[in-house]
């Protein structure tokens, strides 16, 4: 017999799994894009990718899952370093 508590737990688990999958997808996209060498480092002002990654990081942190939050933080920092700090030819 199922009660309401079991259904709520299942719903929360599915929601967390969906958020995890979305975050992994965003991180994968960023990793693939960062593989494209950039001619020069660019300003982070107005960078849509920075905004996207920071939103994913905040969402992960708010969810309370340390592993997801750490992965998202790494994605933000990696993008920032590769896109905005490294001079031409030094990108991964």
N, C-alpha and C positions, 0 to 999 in steps of 0.2 A: 504494500500500500504506500502510495506517495502522499506526502503532505506538502503544504505550501512552502515550507522551509527548504525541502529538497529541490523544488522547482526554482526557487530564488537562487540557490547555490549553483544549480546548473546554468541558469541565465547569466549569473555573474562570471562563471568560468568561461562560457562562450564569449561573453563580451571582452574579457581579458585576453582570450586567445585571438580574437579579431584585432584588438589593438596591437598585440604582439606582432601579428602578421603584417599589419600596416606599417609598423615601425621598421621591421626587417626589410620590407619592400623599399621604404624611403632610404634606409641606410645603403641598401644594395645599389639603388639608383645613384646615390651620391658617390659611392665608391667607383662605379662605372664611369661617371662623368669626370671624376677627379683623375682618372687615367688618361684623359685627353689633355695633352700638354697645353698650357696656356702661354701665350706669347709673353705676357708680363703679368706681374701681380696687379690686382685691381682693387679699387676701393670697396670696402664692405658696405658703404652707404648705398642703400637702395637694392642690395643684393637679395633677390627673391629666394635664392637657395638658403641663405643665412636665416631668413625669416621662417622658411619652411622647417628647417632643421631645429631651430630654437623652439618653435611651436611643438614639434614632436618631442623634444627634450622635456619641455614643461609638462606635457601631457603624461609622459612616462614617469616623471618625478611625482606628479599628483596622484598617479595610480598606486604609488607605494612599492613598486617592484624595483628593488635596487639594481638588479642585473640589467633590466631594460633601461633604467635611468642612466646607468654607467655607459651602456652601449650608445645611447643617444648623445651623451656628453662627448664621447670619443668621436662620434660622427661630426658634431658641431666643430670641435677643435681641429679635426683632420681637414675638414673643408676650409676652415678659416686659414689654417697654415698653408694649405696647398693653393688656395685661390687668392689669398690676400697678403701673404707674407713672403713667400718664397720668390726670389727673382727668377727671371726667365731661365729655363734649362735646369732648374733645380727641383722642379716638381717630380713627384714619383713617377 
